[in-house]
Amino acid sequence: MDNFSLKIENLTFEYKTTFKDKWSLNNLNLAIQNGELIGLLGPSGCGKTTLLRLIAGFEQPSKGRILINNHIVATPDFLCPPERRGVGMVFQDYALFPHLNSWRNVCFGLRRGQDKSRAEWLFDLLGLSDLRNRYPHELSGGQKQRLALARALAPGTSLVVLDEPFSNLDVGVRLKLRSELSAVLKTCSASGILVTHDPDEALAICDRVAVMCDGQLHQCTSPNDLVHKPSSSFVARFVLQRNVLPISLSEGIIWTPLGKLKYPTNQRIINANEIIFDDQSLRIEKNTKGRAIVEGCEFQSNHWLLRVKFGIYKLRIYMSLGKSIRPGDRCNIFFDSNKTGILFPGAIKCPLNELIE
Ligand code: ATP
């Protein structure tokens, strides 16, 4: 028997709105092993919440099926109700019961007479023991979110869905809670799906990260693989904030808007049409006649991050703190020949060796 807490097979779902304005989740496949934490990333409106709603039982698939702990919970002909799925839910706005104190909030999902030792243990684990008589309005944001997590896990839940649980919290609390989350889930042997808008958060704490765009799953892999082997230019651009430029290929040369690059040796590049590279792959020099113009300059504690416009293209460029290029300055941009880009489709590594005439 498979060791999956959640299995999604060929899942398709459509919101039924007006004829011209329909939106669908298309043929999505995902399997989550017991104890795994999966980060779900994607642009606004790509379907993250809809996927959580399908897993939790608030929507029914139009094709495909969902299995939780090897039991089928949803098909186009069958819908197991949310309260019988054993899925815990944690939301951005905590969704606690205002008229119940902390302890009664956590015990709310337990059946009459059910053993409360797990709830006690979770209270301890999440540092809530001294707050059991307080009501939600008497708790800080971080305490409320801990309470919401304890409530989601108390009934013995093996799968928790978390919809941007940290987005209302300040940076310090957010960093602390997010590192506690994976440890708490592992301690409880529970799996989690964490929707977040923050790629760094997903890469930092999740075992795997799933990237969605427009109702489709683009890639689901380990943070390390995602950073080093993005499967598409969308993943590289959205998750890793890489620069993307169009290219054309002819006569052993890669033509980019910034200049010509040598064809990588020993590679057959058949139909690549984009090159992707990070913000440290370009050199920038101030020049009043330069074709690039600096639009923004962000301080990043140990370097500057420049936002530069080059014709119709927007680029992000790393600049050391000692340099003084500022918004409005004209510049020239060059590839750094020590760096490597990736050509898509095909994910082919390409040294950034510029051909100088
Ligand atoms: P965000 O990151 O902004 O929260 P999301 O990735 O969670 O977005 P969803 O809320 O899942 O996106 O919405 C996916 C798409 O479905 C959007 O285009 C949205 O407009 C549409 N949608 C959401 N709810 C409904 C609904 N009840 N009826 C019709 N369309 C809907």
Residues whose N, C-alpha, C, O or C-beta is under 5 A from the ligand:
A	BS01	ATP	Y15 T17 W23 G42 P43 S44 G45 C46 G47 K48 T49 T50
